[in-house]
Amino acid sequence: MLTEMKDPRVHLASVSRVSIAPDLRVATVMISAVGDDPERRAVVDAMRHAEGYLRAQLGHRLENLKSPPHLQFQLDESIAYSVRMSSLLRELEPTVSTDAAPDAAPAEEPS
């Protein structure tokens, strides 16, 4: 459904997880988006603005539900967090040496 939306803010977004309440009335939709913080927040705002459209689409596609769930959109920070951690680890890489420490004693050969 994201690809069918006309709002250009959601083109680099994806749904990373959905949690549905036991009574099927509310679904929390985690959105992952590319860009800096304001751009990612704009994606979530666009999704909130399109909730009516998305609920209508769900209603058409999920015919066995009496009414589609209300959608609560939240920004999924897990991918941004993992990208940040990966970046920090790459920054540490040049300072970590794979050579043995110079003062370490050489390993003895078995007799």
N, C-alpha and C positions, 0 to 999 in steps of 0.2 A: 504494500500500500504506500510505502514511502516513495517508491519510484513513480507512483501515479500522482503524487501531490505536485502542485504547480509552484509552490513556494521554493525559491532557489536556496533558501537557508538550510533546507533539509536534505540536499543532494549528497552531502558528505556525512550523513548520519546513518547510524544503524541501531537496531534494537539489540541490546546485549543480553537482556533478561526480562522476564515478565513474571510477576507474582500475582496470583489471583486469590482473593479472599474465599474462604470456604463456601460462602453463600453466593458466589459468582457475581456479586454486585459491583465490586471495585477491583480493578487491575492496576497494579503499580508497574509502570513500564520504564525500565532503565535505558537511557539513550546514551550512546557513545558517539562523539562527534569529533571531527578533526578541526584544528585551529586553536587560536589563543582563547583565554577565558571569556572575553566578551562575545566572540563568535560562537563558542559552544553554548553559552547561556542563551544566545539568540535562537539557536536551534531548539532548545527546550521551550522557549517562549512561543516559537512558531508551532511546535507540537501541541502546546496547551491551547493555542488559538484555534487549531484544527481539530480539537477533540470531537466536536459535533459531527464533522465530516467522517472522521475515523470510526466513531461509534456507528454511524449509518452504514459504512462499508462493512464493519463487523456484523451488523445485523443482517445484511444481505448474504454474507458468506457463511455465517453460522446460523443456519435456519432452525436448528434444534433448540436454541436459546430463546426464552420468552422475551428477554430484553438484553441487549449487549451491556457489558459492564461499563461503569464510569471509569475513565482513564486518568490516572495520575502519573504525570511524567516527571522523572528525576534524572539529573545528569549522572552518568556512570563515570566516576573518577578513577576506577581501577585501571583502565588502559592508560590514562594520562600518568597515573602513579607508576606503572611498570615502565613506561617510556622514560620517565624522570630517573628512576632507579638504574635503568640500563645506561643512561647518559652519565650518571655519577660513577658507575662502575667502569665505563670506558675512560673517564678522566683519571681514574686511579691506575689503569693498566700500565702506562709508561713508567710509573714509579715502582711497580712491583717487578723484581728481577727474577728470572727463572734460573739464573746461575746459582750455584752453591755459594754460601757466604765465604768470604776470603779467609776468615780465621777458623773455619770448620776443619776438623781433622779428616784426612782422607780415609776412606773406608778400607779396612784390612781385607786382604784376599784370603780365602779359605785355604788351609794347608792340606 
